[in-house]
Every structure is written in structure tokens, then in C-alpha cells.
Amino acid sequence: MGGASVVDVRPGPVTWLVAAAHEVPQKLGDFGILVHSGRSPRRAPACNLVSALFFPHRPPTPRTPHA
């Protein structure tokens, strides 16, 4: 999202809307799966938050082979 604002400020809000349009159905689907698998509707968002906190958000650094 930062890259869209580097060239010009105008693409920033559009990029945010596109990201939100992707994330909202994704989170609703996660909620539905958690509730269908037995979680209570009150506990499902907390489970989703905990799983998001432990998700690796950057790729691991490549390991160099030992000589």
C-alpha cells in the first residue's frame, strides 16, 4: 500500500479500498468456518485474532549452505 502512494497520493485510498474489499470477505469466511467447527460466535473472533498474531508476516531469511 505504501508503494501506491510513492508515485502519487491519489492511488492510496483506492488501494486501501481494494485491500479492504479482499479482507472483509476473508474474515467473514474465517468466522463462518470457526463457528461451523464448533467455536461459539463470541469466541470465534478471538481465535481469529490469536491465529493472526502468530502468522509469520515476512518471509524467512534464506539460509546459506555450509561449505
C-alpha positions in Angstrom: 0.0 0.0 0.0 2.9 2.3 0.6 4.2 1.7 -2.9 0.9 3.0 -4.4 1.4 6.3 -2.5 5.0 6.8 -3.5 4.3 7.9 -7.1 1.1 9.9 -6.4 -1.2 10.3 -3.4 -4.4 9.5 -5.3 -4.0 5.7 -5.7 -3.6 5.3 -1.9 -7.3 5.4 -1.0 -8.2 3.1 -3.9 -5.5 0.6 -2.9 -6.9 0.7 0.7 -10.4 0.0 -0.6 -9.2 -2.9 -2.7 -7.4 -4.4 0.3 -10.5 -3.9 2.5 -12.7 -5.5 -0.2 -10.4 -8.6 -0.1 -10.1 -8.8 3.7 -13.7 -8.4 4.7 -15.0 -11.5 2.9 -11.8 -13.4 4.1 -12.5 -12.6 7.7 -16.2 -13.4 7.4 -15.3 -16.8 5.9 -12.8 -17.5 8.7 -15.6 -16.6 11.2 -18.0 -18.9 9.5 -15.5 -21.8 9.4 -14.7 -21.3 13.1 -18.4 -21.2 14.1 -19.2 -24.2 11.9 -16.3 -26.2 13.5 -17.8 -25.7 17.0 -16.5 -22.4 18.3 -19.1 -20.0 19.8 -19.8 -16.9 17.8 -18.4 -14.8 20.7 -15.2 -16.8 20.8 -14.5 -17.1 17.0 -13.2 -13.5 16.6 -10.7 -14.0 19.5 -9.5 -17.3 17.9 -9.0 -15.5 14.6 -7.1 -12.7 16.3 -4.8 -15.1 18.1 -4.1 -17.0 14.9 -3.3 -13.7 13.0 -0.9 -12.7 15.8 1.2 -15.8 15.3 1.2 -15.8 11.5 4.7 -15.0 10.1 4.3 -11.8 8.1 7.6 -11.7 6.4 9.4 -14.5 4.6 12.2 -16.3 6.4 15.7 -15.2 5.6 17.3 -17.7 3.2 19.9 -20.0 4.7 23.3 -20.3 3.1 24.6 -23.8 2.7 27.6 -24.6 4.8 30.8 -25.3 2.9 
